[in-house]
Amino acid sequence: MRPVTVEILAYTPTEFFHCMHCEVVFREGGIGQKIHAEQRAAALPPDLAQQYSELGAWAADLAERHGDRVRIQIVDAVSLEGVFKALRYRLGKLPAIVIDGRDRCDAADLSRATELVGTRLTEQEPEMRSGVSRT
């Protein structure tokens, strides 16, 4: 059975790292964690950080509940891939969730997204029993 793909297009925090050697020196010097913590804190405004946290908790719960029956992809909305997917899926508002490339919903309505994933998983159950795939 092919897993249900759940794409989350959202504004994601970004961290920048130095070369591996410098990162080791910074870590051993006790300043590496401080630098990255500051980057994390400044990466997103508080409202977007809260939104990202809620989406992350939802995705973790979804993965825990359904295991390998779902494949979750988080796409940074301002990346090249994110812009392409927002245009491809005709997303008017971000963050958004796309299930199997066909069902779309506003990420503010996580109960709707959960329902869409459940519906898609239910649709796949008869395919599993018969061995026939409609996709």
C-alpha positions, 0 to 999 in steps of 0.5 A: 500500500502506498502511504497517504502523502500529507504536504504541509506548506508553511513558513518554517524557521531557518538556521544557518550553520558554519562549516563542520570544523567551526561548529565543533569548535563552537560547540566545545567552546560552549557558544554553539547552542547559544548561537543556534538558540538565538537564530531559532528565537529570531527566525519567525515572528511569535504568531508564525512560530506559534502556528508552526508549533501547532502544525508540528504537534499535529503532524507528530500526532498524525504520524504517531496515530497512522505510522507508515500509512502516512508520509508527511512532508514539510515544505517551506512556503518561501522556498522555490519548492514552496512557491512552485507547490503553492502555484501548482495547488492553487493555494490562496492562503498559507499555511496550507495542507495538501493530501495526496496532491488532490485535497487542500485545506487551510492549516488553520482548520486541522480538524478538517485536515485530519478528516481528509487524511482519514477519508483518504486512508479509508478509501485505500482500505478496499484497494488493500484488500482487493490488491487494486490501486486506483492511483 
